[in-house]
Amino acid sequence: SRYERENAFPLDSQQCASANHFGSALMRPFEPWRNTDGLNNQYTDNMFVYAPRPTCSMVTECGSKYLFCDRSHGAPRCASKLRIGAMCGGYASENPCYNGVCQSGVCVAMANIPVTTRPPPVFTTLPPAAQPQNQNCYNEHECCGTWQAKGECARNPGYMNAWCKASCGQCRPNYDLRRECADRHPNCVRWSRAGECTRNPYWMTENCRQSCNKCGRSRAQVCGGGAQQQQQPQRPGPARPAKCDSPGCFNENICCQFWGIQGQCNRNATWMACNCKVSCGYCIPQDYYYGTCDDYHNDCPQWAQRGECQKNPWMLENCKFSCQTCLTNFELRQMCGGGRGGRFGRDVAADKNLDFSFFSMKDGFGMPAPDLM
């Protein structure tokens, strides 16, 4: 079903697939999209445009060199051309052969093609070609234009080139980027009626401004730099917080991959980049296989004996064998839904002698201190 397609993404497992294929990892080379976005109904419903069905009435016959118009078998229809050596009897006047002709009921290659001698090339200096317009050239945030004017494309290229492609000149849009109040996509009205202005506010506010009724305040006023500035300007922060007390390539919480699938790697980027580095694709583990029920650190047994499983949420994610916290997909969803996890999630925590508050979004405690010899 459509619901299952969106929500049945498997748990991350480095033994089954590269960490680049984890659900919340960046969908390369289509950043800032995440892999789970490819299963989203909005993606599959709106991001594909299919070519019209080929017909014999097209200007060039069937619109493709690999097709021909079959007029010998009922109503005219487009069919695939036949390879050299295939049987081609039964056709009246059309030529069904690809790179050949039909002779004595068999497709044969065309022979005696005259060879022409080309004149030597003449090199001329031409001005650089204009970048072609791109039908998928959009900013992902309404403040992109303001950030670009402040020089963020040069100072913060990693973020800006992914999230503000149009403003930073990474592509050439097929709409006027300077228009303050306009819909930039032909489906804006339909998406607005479907509630996307609320569900997808960043993209819709930037690209469907008219349909989302966002024309009352300019982008400059919202993002800073306007004459009637009413809030502090936003600015794209670095991929990681300035101070992140999370050494090594580890998630800080067992709920990281669930939060990532919920979209937190984008919506709560700074916190997730520090506390859920593996699930959000900011690093790839080299010393262990993420997703297994093993201990990811050699000292896990000693830490578990010290009682760290009951004191430190880092242990539940990275010492699953010693802490006995290898949860199923269903258990993980129930536990990590916070208050929405309901009684079942709390019962699982109680059965495993775990603090239910560990399954909430707060700064990690970090790896336990080493044992003193």
N, C-alpha and C positions, 0 to 999 in steps of 0.2 A: 504494500500500500504506500501511498505518498508519505504518511506519517512514519512508517517503518524505514523508508528510504532516508529520511532526514535524521532519524535517531538511532539507527542500528549500527553506527560506526563501531567497530570492534575496539577492545582495549589495546592500548599501545604495547607492542611486544617486539623488542629488538631482535629476537630469534626468528621472528616470522617476516619482518620487513625492516628496511633501513629506517633509521630515526627520521630521515627526511620525509617519510610517508606517514608519520604519526598524525593523528587527527588534527591537532592544533598547530602543527608545523606549517611554515609558510609554503604556499602553493607556488613553487618556482616554475617558470619565471614570471608568474603573475602576482607578485607581491603588490599590495599588502593582503591579498586573499589568503585564507587558510585552507588546508586540504578538506576540512569538513564543509566549507562553502560550496564545494563541487557537488555535494549531495543535497544542497538546499533547494527547495521547490522554487524559490524565487530565481535561483541561478538557472535551473533547467527549464523553467517556464519562459524566461525573458531574455536569456543570453544567447539563444540559438535562433538563427534566421535561415530557413530552408529555401533552396533554389526552387523556382517553379518547375512543375513536372514537364519534361520535354515533350513537345508536340511537333507534328509535321508542318505546322503553319509558321514556325519560326523563320526569321530572315535567312539565316544559314541553316541548312537542313538539320533539324533536331537540336541545333545549338551546340553540337560537339563533334569533333572529328572521329570519335569512337562510336558514334551512332549513325544509323541511316534510316530513312523512311520506308518502311515495308508497305508497299501498295499492292502486293500480290496475294495477300491472304486476308481477305475481308476488308474492314475499315482501315484506312491508313493509320499506322502506329509507329512509334520509334522503337528500334531494336538495336542490340549490340552488333557491331560489325564482326565478320568472321575472320579468323586467323588464316594465314597462308597454309594451304593444304586441306582446308575444311571443304566439305561438300556444299556447293552453292546452287544446285539445281532447284528449279521451282520458282525462280524470280523472273519477272517479265522484263522490265526495262531498267530497274534500279541496280546499282552496283553494291552488293553487300560485303565486299571484301575490304579489309583494312590493309592499306599500303599494297594493294594488288588489284587484279581484275579477275572476273569469273570466266574461265575458259573450259569448255567441255565439262561443265558441272563441277569444277574444282577451282578454288582460289589459288592463283599463282602470282608471284611477285612481278612487279612491273620491271621490264628490262629495257635496255637501250636508252636509259635516261641521259640526255645530253649533259656533258660536263662543261661548265663555263669557267673561264679563267677570270678571276676577280681582279680588278685593278688594285694597285698598292694602296694601303690605307692612307688617308690624309688626316694628320693630327691638327686639331684646332683647339685653342683655349676657349672654353666656355665658362660662363658664370656658374656658380654652384646651383644645382637644381633645387627648386623649392621643395620643402618637406611635404609629402602628400598628406592630405587630410585623413584623419583617423576617426572612424565611427565609434571607437571605444576609448576616447580620450577624455577622461573626466577627473576632476579633483575629488578627493574623498572627504573633504572638510570645508566648511564655508569660510574658514579663516585662511585658506591657502593663498589667496591673492594678497592679503595683508602681510602674511609671513614672507612672501616672495618680495614684496616691496621693501621689507626690512633686511633683506639680504640672507634669509635663512636657506635659500637654495644652495648657496655657496658654503655657509657655515655648518649646515646640518644636512648634507646631501643624502645620507643613507635613509633618513626619514622622509625628507621632502620629495626626493625623486620617486619614492614609492607611493606616498599619500597625496602628492600635489603634482602629478605628472603634467597636467595642462598648464598650470601656472609656471612651472619650472622649465617648460619647453622640451619635455621629454617626448612629446607627441604634438601633433597639430590638430586641434579640435575642428569639427565641422559646424561649429556654431560661434557666435560672437562672444568671446570671453569677457568683453568689457560691459556687456549689458547687465545692469544691476538686478532687474526684476524680470526674469524670463524662465521658461521651462526649456531645458537643454536636451531633453529626451522626449521622443514622441509618445512614450507610454506614461508620462508623468501624471496625467489626469486619471488614468485607470489605476495607477499605483496609489495615488492619493486617496481615491475612493475605497481602496482595499485596506487602508490604514497604515500604509508604509511610512507616512510622515512621522508617525509615532514609533513604529517598530524599527525603522532605519533612519533615525533623525539626522545623523551627520551627512550621509550621502544625499538624502532627499532635500535637506535645507540648502545645500549648495547647488544642486542640479535641477531641482523641481521647485524652485523658490516661489513661483507664482501659484502653482497648484496647492502648495502647503501654506499659503497665506503668510509668507515671511517677508513681504515687501515693506512692512511698516517701519522696519529699521534696516539701515544699510549694513553691509558687511563690515565697513570701517567702524561703525558705531558698536557693533557686537564684539568685534575682535580687537578694538583699540585703534586709536588714530583718528577717530571721527570727531567732528566739532561738538557733538553732544554725547560724548562717551559716558556710558552709564555703568560700566563694569570694568574690572581689570582686564587688560588684554591677555588673551591666551597665547601661548607659544609652544610650538612642538618641543617637548622635552627630549633629552637623550634617550637612547634605547634602554639604558639602565639608570637607576637612581644614582646620585652622586656618591652615596655611601651605601653599600650593599654588604651586609655581614653574612654572606652565604658562600663560603669557599667551596671550590671544587665543582664538578658537574653533577649536581644532585638537585632533585626537587625537595622543597622544604615540607611538603604536605602530601599525604596520600590522595587528597582530592584534586591535585593539580590537573590531571588529565580530564577529569569531569568538568572542572571549571574552564579548562581550555576549550572543550567541546561546546560549552555554553557561550563562548565568544569573549571570555574575560581577557585573553591575550591581547585583544584589541581594545576593549572597553576599559580595561584596568591595566594598561600596558606597563606602567612603571613598576607597580607592585608585582605583577606576574613575571616580568623580566628578571626580577631578583629572586623571587620565591618559587617560581615554577620554570626554571631555565630549561629543563629537559623537555617538558611537555610543550612549551612554546617554541622549541626549535632554536634556542640561543646557544646550545652546546650539544654535542653528541657524546655520550659516555664511551670511554675507551677501556675502562678497567672492569666493566661488568656489563651484563646484558639487561637492559631495562625491560620491564614487563614480566620477568620471571618471578617465581616465588622464593628466590634465593636471597641471601644477605648480600648487599652491595658493598659492604665494607668488612674487612677482616676482623675488626674489633667488635662486631655486632654481638657475638655470644657473651663477651665480658660486660658490655654495656647493658645487655638484657638482664644479666644476673644482678647488676647494680640497681635494677628497677627503673631504668630509663624508658622502657616501653610505656610505663604508666605516667611518666613525667614530661616526655619530650615528643611532640608530634613528628619530628624528623625521623624518629625510629620506626614509626608505623609504615612509612614509605620506603625506607632504605634498609631496614632489617626485618623484612617480612617473615623470613623463616624463624628467626629467633623470637620475634614478637607474635608469631602465628597470626599475621594480619594479611594473608593472601585472600582478598575479597573477590567475589564474583562481580560481574558487570552489574547485576541487579542490586547486590548488597552495596556496591560503591555508590550507585545512584541514590539509594535510600539514605545512606549515611551522609552523603555530601550535599544533600538538599537543604541542610540547615534545619530550620523549624519545619520546613515542608517535608522533611524526611519522615515525620510522624512517629508513631509508636514503634513501627518496625525497625527504623534506624536506631532508636534508643535501645531497643531490645538487643540488637546485634552488638552494640557497644557494651551493654551490660554483660552479655554472654562472654565477651572476649576480655572483660575487665578493663575496658578502655574509657577514657574521659570523652564524653560526647562533644564537649566544647573543642576538642582537637580538630573536629571536622568542620571548622569555620574559617573564614578568611581573616587571618591576623598574621602579623610578622612571625616568621619562623624562629625557633630557638637555636637553630644551627646544630652542627654535629656535636655530640657529647665530647667533653674533655677527655683526653687520653688517661688511662690508668697510670697512677704513679707507682713506679717500681721501688 
